[in-house]
């Protein structure tokens, strides 16, 4: 079964739902529904927060709202469109403070950190959000407009700005996904990375021949000693972000990238 992601629903229906506040409602006969699209989206997000994306089904949303699955289908055509609505709703709720700093590194760092904060608050988003086919709703566009403004005064052209933002967003998503995966692995095993290495390190030292794997042994030991485990999300984040910004700096100010 392919992984669930945004942008896989019917485009016309999805856009109409995303911009429902700007689209005149269709006339329908019968009693007024007891719930709204917003209620369905909120219930789906609550399920994802409590039990993960696997728990989000039309039937589960209906149960949470106390209505029938067919009633949910009167609001959203299916789960694919619901995923777009969930993501766009969280994008719309993101803080968008004005950009006051004159330093481009400060502003771009804030963009990446804001996305990490979003993924950390809703870890299931790391597997859902699509950079190639995002839901073009009010939340997505408000987020995009705000993040693009962080590049004002950098001297980058429009294509460079879009590509640089995509690079930064991909970094935030990938790093948080790795952090989430490590946390889940520790939760399932009941041991932290540090505890795992303390237990297995002596055995590995016996079976791994340093003369056969000289670089892996030397560098692995140095990295492990520096960060206390084979992988440190915080160190990977700090190192990767600094190098990304250094690279971007070669476009913005070739004479002083730092």
VOPAGU-2260 file (C-alpha; in pm, 1 decimal, decimal comma):
REM VOPAGU-2260
SITE   aa  ch    i         X         Y         Z
SITE  UNK   A    0       0,0       0,0       0,0
SITE  UNK   A    1     158,1     332,8    -107,7
SITE  UNK   A    2     226,0     588,1     168,6
SITE  UNK   A    3     -42,1     847,6     222,5
SITE  UNK   A    4      45,3    1198,9     123,1
SITE  UNK   A    5    -120,7    1522,3      29,4
SITE  UNK   A    6    -223,0    1616,2    -322,9
SITE  UNK   A    7    -366,4    1276,8    -417,3
SITE  UNK   A    8    -735,9    1366,2    -404,7
SITE  UNK   A    9    -966,3    1509,0    -667,3
SITE  UNK   A   10    -819,0    1855,7    -745,0
SITE  UNK   A   11   -1150,1    2029,2    -811,8
SITE  UNK   A   12   -1322,1    1902,6    -500,8
SITE  UNK   A   13   -1014,8    1960,1    -286,0
SITE  UNK   A   14    -976,0    2323,0    -394,4
SITE  UNK   A   15   -1344,1    2392,3    -340,2
SITE  UNK   A   16   -1317,1    2254,4      13,0
SITE  UNK   A   17    -993,5    2435,9      89,9
SITE  UNK   A   18   -1144,5    2767,9     -21,3
SITE  UNK   A   19   -1491,3    2691,3     112,8
SITE  UNK   A   20   -1514,8    3025,9     289,8
SITE  UNK   A   21   -1477,1    3202,9     -46,2
SITE  UNK   A   22   -1697,8    2966,2    -249,4
SITE  UNK   A   23   -2075,2    3023,1    -229,6
SITE  UNK   A   24   -2234,8    2722,0     -57,2
SITE  UNK   A   25   -2450,6    2500,1    -272,0
SITE  UNK   A   26   -2819,3    2493,5    -193,9
SITE  UNK   A   27   -2930,6    2170,6     -36,1
SITE  UNK   A   28   -3268,6    2051,2      70,6
SITE  UNK   A   29   -3346,2    1898,1     406,3
SITE  UNK   A   30   -3239,7    1980,3     761,4
SITE  UNK   A   31   -2920,3    2169,0     836,2
SITE  UNK   A   32   -2627,0    1929,3     905,0
SITE  UNK   A   33   -2531,8    1893,9    1269,9
SITE  UNK   A   34   -2161,4    1917,1    1184,4
SITE  UNK   A   35   -1943,3    2113,3     943,8
SITE  UNK   A   36   -1632,9    2052,3     735,5
SITE  UNK   A   37   -1434,5    2220,7    1013,4
SITE  UNK   A   38   -1571,0    1968,9    1262,7
SITE  UNK   A   39   -1465,7    1679,2    1041,0
SITE  UNK   A   40   -1115,5    1821,2     999,2
SITE  UNK   A   41   -1079,5    1886,7    1371,6
SITE  UNK   A   42   -1187,9    1531,5    1454,9
SITE  UNK   A   43    -940,9    1387,3    1203,6
SITE  UNK   A   44    -654,5    1592,2    1350,1
SITE  UNK   A   45    -749,0    1479,2    1701,1
SITE  UNK   A   46    -733,6    1117,1    1586,5
SITE  UNK   A   47    -393,5    1167,9    1424,9
SITE  UNK   A   48    -260,2    1336,5    1738,9
SITE  UNK   A   49    -383,9    1056,9    1964,3
SITE  UNK   A   50    -320,0     747,9    1753,9
SITE  UNK   A   51    -120,5     841,2    1443,3
SITE  UNK   A   52    -218,4     865,5    1077,6
SITE  UNK   A   53    -313,6     499,0    1059,9
SITE  UNK   A   54    -609,8     572,6    1288,0
SITE  UNK   A   55    -753,7     837,8    1056,6
SITE  UNK   A   56   -1032,6     673,4     859,9
SITE  UNK   A   57   -1371,1     803,3     756,6
SITE  UNK   A   58   -1535,3     551,5     989,8
SITE  UNK   A   59   -1316,4     656,4    1284,6
SITE  UNK   A   60   -1390,4    1024,1    1220,8
SITE  UNK   A   61   -1760,3     946,2    1207,8
SITE  UNK   A   62   -1740,8     758,0    1537,1
SITE  UNK   A   63   -1559,0    1045,9    1700,8
SITE  UNK   A   64   -1827,6    1289,1    1586,6
SITE  UNK   A   65   -2113,2    1053,3    1671,6
SITE  UNK   A   66   -2246,8    1043,6    1316,4
SITE  UNK   A   67   -2256,8     785,3    1037,3
SITE  UNK   A   68   -1976,2     747,2     781,6
SITE  UNK   A   69   -2220,1     852,5     509,3
SITE  UNK   A   70   -2272,2    1180,4     695,4
SITE  UNK   A   71   -1897,7    1242,8     686,7
SITE  UNK   A   72   -1902,9    1184,5     310,6
SITE  UNK   A   73   -2149,9    1470,1     273,6
SITE  UNK   A   74   -1870,4    1699,6     391,9
SITE  UNK   A   75   -1559,4    1542,9     233,5
SITE  UNK   A   76   -1547,4    1303,2     -61,8
SITE  UNK   A   77   -1280,0    1081,0      91,4
SITE  UNK   A   78    -966,6    1050,9     300,5
SITE  UNK   A   79    -738,0    1189,4      30,5
SITE  UNK   A   80    -915,6    1524,5      32,9
SITE  UNK   A   81    -938,6    1514,0     413,2
SITE  UNK   A   82    -558,4    1491,1     438,2
SITE  UNK   A   83    -523,5    1813,0     238,2
SITE  UNK   A   84    -770,7    1986,8     466,2
SITE  UNK   A   85    -588,5    1867,6     778,2
SITE  UNK   A   86    -250,9    1992,6     657,5
SITE  UNK   A   87    -381,1    2325,2     533,0
SITE  UNK   A   88    -563,4    2387,2     860,7
SITE  UNK   A   89    -241,2    2341,7    1056,5
SITE  UNK   A   90     -55,0    2566,3     812,3
SITE  UNK   A   91    -317,3    2835,4     859,2
SITE  UNK   A   92    -275,0    2822,5    1237,6
SITE  UNK   A   93     103,6    2872,1    1225,3
SITE  UNK   A   94     233,0    3196,1    1381,1
SITE  UNK   A   95     348,8    3453,0    1125,0
SITE  UNK   A   96     530,8    3729,1    1313,7
SITE  UNK   A   97     670,8    4019,4    1108,9
SITE  UNK   A   98    1029,2    3990,5     989,8
SITE  UNK   A   99    1216,9    4251,9    1192,1
SITE  UNK   A  100    1575,7    4128,6    1174,9
SITE  UNK   A  101    1799,0    4275,1     905,8
SITE  UNK   A  102    2012,3    3958,8     901,7
SITE  UNK   A  103    1906,3    3711,1     636,5
SITE  UNK   A  104    2054,4    3416,6     830,5
SITE  UNK   A  105    1837,5    3502,2    1129,1
SITE  UNK   A  106    1525,1    3520,2     914,9
SITE  UNK   A  107    1590,9    3196,5     723,9
SITE  UNK   A  108    1678,3    3016,8    1045,3
SITE  UNK   A  109    1342,9    3126,3    1185,3
SITE  UNK   A  110    1167,5    2980,7     879,4
SITE  UNK   A  111    1331,3    2641,2     929,0
SITE  UNK   A  112    1274,9    2640,3    1305,7
SITE  UNK   A  113     906,3    2727,3    1261,8
SITE  UNK   A  114     863,4    2424,6    1036,0
SITE  UNK   A  115    1050,8    2200,6    1278,6
SITE  UNK   A  116     821,8    2326,4    1556,6
SITE  UNK   A  117     518,2    2235,7    1345,5
SITE  UNK   A  118     647,2    1884,9    1274,8
SITE  UNK   A  119     748,1    1831,9    1635,5
SITE  UNK   A  120     403,3    1935,5    1754,1
SITE  UNK   A  121     239,6    1704,8    1497,0
SITE  UNK   A  122     493,4    1427,4    1416,7
SITE  UNK   A  123     252,1    1246,9    1183,7
SITE  UNK   A  124     292,1    1540,8     944,5
SITE  UNK   A  125     646,6    1433,0     859,7
SITE  UNK   A  126     503,7    1147,6     651,7
SITE  UNK   A  127     209,9    1345,0     513,5
SITE  UNK   A  128     330,2    1682,2     389,4
SITE  UNK   A  129     429,7    1685,0      23,0
SITE  UNK   A  130     665,8    1946,7    -116,4
SITE  UNK   A  131     588,1    1854,3    -477,3
SITE  UNK   A  132     209,2    1875,0    -461,5
SITE  UNK   A  133     102,3    2081,1    -161,1
SITE  UNK   A  134    -262,4    2170,0     -93,2
SITE  UNK   A  135    -298,7    2516,8    -243,6
SITE  UNK   A  136    -538,4    2639,1      20,6
SITE  UNK   A  137    -540,8    2956,9     230,4
SITE  UNK   A  138    -307,2    2804,5     488,6
SITE  UNK   A  139     -47,9    2694,4     234,7
SITE  UNK   A  140     -50,6    3029,0      54,0
SITE  UNK   A  141     -35,7    3233,1     375,5
SITE  UNK   A  142     260,2    3022,7     490,5
SITE  UNK   A  143     433,3    3051,8     152,3
SITE  UNK   A  144     384,9    3428,8     133,8
SITE  UNK   A  145     520,6    3474,2     485,5
SITE  UNK   A  146     824,8    3255,3     423,8
SITE  UNK   A  147     903,4    3424,1      92,1
SITE  UNK   A  148     910,0    3760,1     270,0
SITE  UNK   A  149    1203,3    3632,9     476,9
SITE  UNK   A  150    1412,2    3655,9     158,4
SITE  UNK   A  151    1345,0    4026,8     100,7
SITE  UNK   A  152    1668,6    4214,5      47,5
SITE  UNK   A  153    1880,1    3905,1     -17,5
SITE  UNK   A  154    1927,2    3985,6    -385,1
SITE  UNK   A  155    1818,0    3638,6    -495,0
SITE  UNK   A  156    1594,2    3618,7    -799,6
SITE  UNK   A  157    1247,2    3465,3    -782,4
SITE  UNK   A  158    1353,1    3120,1    -901,9
SITE  UNK   A  159    1643,5    3110,8    -656,0
SITE  UNK   A  160    1416,3    3214,8    -370,2
SITE  UNK   A  161    1165,8    2940,2    -444,7
SITE  UNK   A  162    1439,8    2677,1    -479,6
SITE  UNK   A  163    1611,7    2788,7    -159,9
SITE  UNK   A  164    1288,7    2779,4      36,5
SITE  UNK   A  165    1215,4    2429,5     -95,3
SITE  UNK   A  166    1563,8    2322,4      16,8
SITE  UNK   A  167    1510,5    2459,5     367,8
SITE  UNK   A  168    1164,1    2308,7     405,5
SITE  UNK   A  169    1291,4    1970,6     287,3
SITE  UNK   A  170    1571,4    1985,9     543,2
SITE  UNK   A  171    1328,0    2064,0     825,7
SITE  UNK   A  172    1095,1    1782,3     724,9
SITE  UNK   A  173    1366,7    1520,9     677,0
SITE  UNK   A  174    1547,9    1603,8     999,4
SITE  UNK   A  175    1229,7    1597,7    1204,0
SITE  UNK   A  176    1123,6    1272,0    1039,2
SITE  UNK   A  177    1455,3    1113,5    1141,6
SITE  UNK   A  178    1417,1    1249,3    1494,3
SITE  UNK   A  179    1063,5    1110,3    1515,3
SITE  UNK   A  180    1174,8     771,9    1382,9
SITE  UNK   A  181    1452,2     752,9    1642,7
SITE  UNK   A  182    1209,0     843,4    1919,5
SITE  UNK   A  183     962,2     576,4    1804,2
SITE  UNK   A  184    1237,3     315,7    1791,8
SITE  UNK   A  185    1342,5     399,8    2147,0
SITE  UNK   A  186     981,6     383,4    2263,1
SITE  UNK   A  187     925,2      43,9    2101,4
SITE  UNK   A  188    1250,2    -107,2    2227,9
SITE  UNK   A  189    1226,6      52,6    2570,4
SITE  UNK   A  190    1588,7     166,7    2551,4
SITE  UNK   A  191    1753,4     490,2    2446,4
SITE  UNK   A  192    2031,0     508,1    2187,2
SITE  UNK   A  193    2280,3     561,9    2466,9
SITE  UNK   A  194    2160,1     250,7    2651,2
SITE  UNK   A  195    2167,0      45,2    2328,6
SITE  UNK   A  196    2529,2     137,0    2262,0
SITE  UNK   A  197    2629,8      73,9    2621,6
SITE  UNK   A  198    2485,5    -277,5    2592,0
SITE  UNK   A  199    2604,3    -366,0    2243,6
SITE  UNK   A  200    2921,6    -162,0    2217,0
SITE  UNK   A  201    3150,6    -419,4    2382,8
SITE  UNK   A  202    3023,3    -697,9    2155,2
SITE  UNK   A  203    3067,4    -485,4    1844,3
SITE  UNK   A  204    3420,2    -402,3    1953,5
SITE  UNK   A  205    3498,5    -774,3    1959,3
SITE  UNK   A  206    3355,6    -864,1    1618,9
SITE  UNK   A  207    3453,7    -557,0    1416,0
SITE  UNK   A  208    3809,9    -571,2    1282,8
SITE  UNK   A  209    3961,1    -223,7    1284,9
SITE  UNK   A  210    4214,8    -321,5    1019,1
SITE  UNK   A  211    3934,8    -420,2     779,5
SITE  UNK   A  212    3719,1    -115,5     853,6
SITE  UNK   A  213    3972,8     149,4     959,7
SITE  UNK   A  214    3768,4     455,9     866,8
SITE  UNK   A  215    3439,3     319,3     995,8
SITE  UNK   A  216    3603,1     229,0    1325,5
SITE  UNK   A  217    3796,0     551,4    1375,0
SITE  UNK   A  218    3529,6     794,4    1262,9
SITE  UNK   A  219    3242,2     598,7    1416,4
SITE  UNK   A  220    3414,3     595,6    1753,6
SITE  UNK   A  221    3493,4     966,3    1732,9
SITE  UNK   A  222    3136,8    1058,0    1640,0
SITE  UNK   A  223    2988,4     828,4    1901,2
SITE  UNK   A  224    3210,7     972,2    2172,8
SITE  UNK   A  225    3124,4    1329,0    2071,2
SITE  UNK   A  226    2747,7    1283,4    2070,3
SITE  UNK   A  227    2696,5     991,4    2308,6
SITE  UNK   A  228    2534,9     768,4    2045,3
SITE  UNK   A  229    2551,5     680,7    1677,1
SITE  UNK   A  230    2297,2     950,0    1593,6
SITE  UNK   A  231    2215,5    1280,1    1762,4
SITE  UNK   A  232    1915,3    1469,2    1619,7
SITE  UNK   A  233    2027,5    1797,7    1774,5
SITE  UNK   A  234    2380,8    1773,1    1639,0
SITE  UNK   A  235    2259,0    1666,3    1294,5
SITE  UNK   A  236    2018,7    1961,1    1293,5
SITE  UNK   A  237    2272,8    2223,3    1401,4
SITE  UNK   A  238    2545,3    2101,2    1166,4
SITE  UNK   A  239    2315,6    2059,2     866,4
SITE  UNK   A  240    2141,8    2393,8     904,7
SITE  UNK   A  241    2470,3    2580,4     942,5
SITE  UNK   A  242    2608,5    2418,2     627,1
SITE  UNK   A  243    2289,0    2494,4     433,2
SITE  UNK   A  244    2304,6    2859,1     532,1
SITE  UNK   A  245    2673,4    2874,1     441,5
SITE  UNK   A  246    2588,3    2740,5      97,2
SITE  UNK   A  247    2301,9    2985,8      51,6
SITE  UNK   A  248    2540,4    3260,5     156,2
SITE  UNK   A  249    2755,1    3196,0    -150,7
SITE  UNK   A  250    2460,0    3312,8    -360,5
SITE  UNK   A  251    2362,3    3607,7    -143,8
SITE  UNK   A  252    2711,8    3739,0     -66,0
SITE  UNK   A  253    2986,5    3549,9    -250,1
SITE  UNK   A  254    3258,9    3757,5     -79,4
SITE  UNK   A  255    3138,2    3682,7     273,9
SITE  UNK   A  256    2918,4    3371,5     279,7
SITE  UNK   A  257    2934,9    3350,6     659,0
